[in-house]
Amino acid sequence: MAKTPFHDRDGYIWMDGEMLPWREAKTHYLTHALHYGTQVFEGERAYDGNIFKSVKHSERLLNSAKIIHMPMKYTVQEIEDIKQEVMEANGLVDCYFRAGAWRGSEQMGIDVTGSETHMAVAVWEWGSYFDPEVRAKGVSLKTSQYAKPAPHTAPTQSKCAGLYVLGTMAKYEAQQAGYTDAFMHDHEGFVAESSGANIFLIKDGTLHTPIADRFLNGLTRQTIIELADNLGLHVNQRRIKPEEVETFDEIFLTGTAAEITPVGKIDDHLFTPGEITKKLISAYDGRVREQ
Ligand SMILES: Cc1ncc(COP(=O)(O)O)c(C=O)c1O
């Protein structure tokens, strides 16, 4: 059965100061963001009515906008209030948020003079990012032919729409080859992340994760580092060479959407979700519901 398209659903979307019926939250074809990728966004999850790391997400939204030189009209507190209103208007407690801000149709062209920033927040029920059956066994990743861009070639610390074109290409190609997602290296050839989630690799009881100075330092990644520390597990943030991958015992992805997703395969190398991954999944499940 075809999935209900996102524009044709019930509910409410907050947009530019108004709580609009879902189907009326529209933008014009000549919207700057649609032509030049000038949108920044957040993906957030609420558990039992509490948005996990809500303030951190709102702060990151403002920071993403600042990086791409896009002025924002709302403060962190105002964004917090809007998210609450949207969740209440939609009568949801366990849900996924998309808060976004973009350059509108006041201006076309690469020159952004006269452009205005628009903002919207939508929320909907969204279970597992990956198919639950696939997730239980561990997802499969295929090394992408594309590298994550170097920080001086793209706004790598901004959660900016334009950056995601590469991720969609990488993920599409991995899926065409029968894998769940892409395994991406950085511009220097070290392990980076998947198309939309950070990565942790475990060996001899220690977690290893790439230094997040060239891709998004995910809030889930930061939470895992905290939780591992609480569990007495050492986390080694370092450059990781792709040829090391086969030497690890357990691997998992982290992200707001992906939460903690075990990896069962990278290219031809197989991994089994083990005790440490399971412990961290359980610690994360507890942590997101504990506020
Ligand atoms: C490219 C990329 N890396 C990592 C992450 C994980 O970030 P977070 O844990 O803050 O959701 C995301 C998701 O936002 C992402 O899109």
The ligand as a Gaussian input file, in Angstrom:
#p B3LYP/6-31G(d) Opt

LIG

0 1
 C       24.414000      13.688000       8.790000
 C       23.981000      13.441000      10.197000
 N       24.877000      12.991000      11.093000
 C       24.533000      12.746000      12.369000
 C       23.248000      12.944000      12.812000
 C       22.906000      12.648000      14.233000
 O       22.555000      13.826000      14.923000
 P       21.586000      13.794000      16.171000
 O       22.059000      12.714000      17.061000
 O       21.742000      15.148000      16.782000
 O       20.220000      13.557000      15.653000
 C       22.277000      13.398000      11.918000
 C       20.906000      13.626000      12.341000
 O       20.536000      14.731000      12.665000
 C       22.652000      13.671000      10.578000
 O       21.748000      14.098000       9.702000

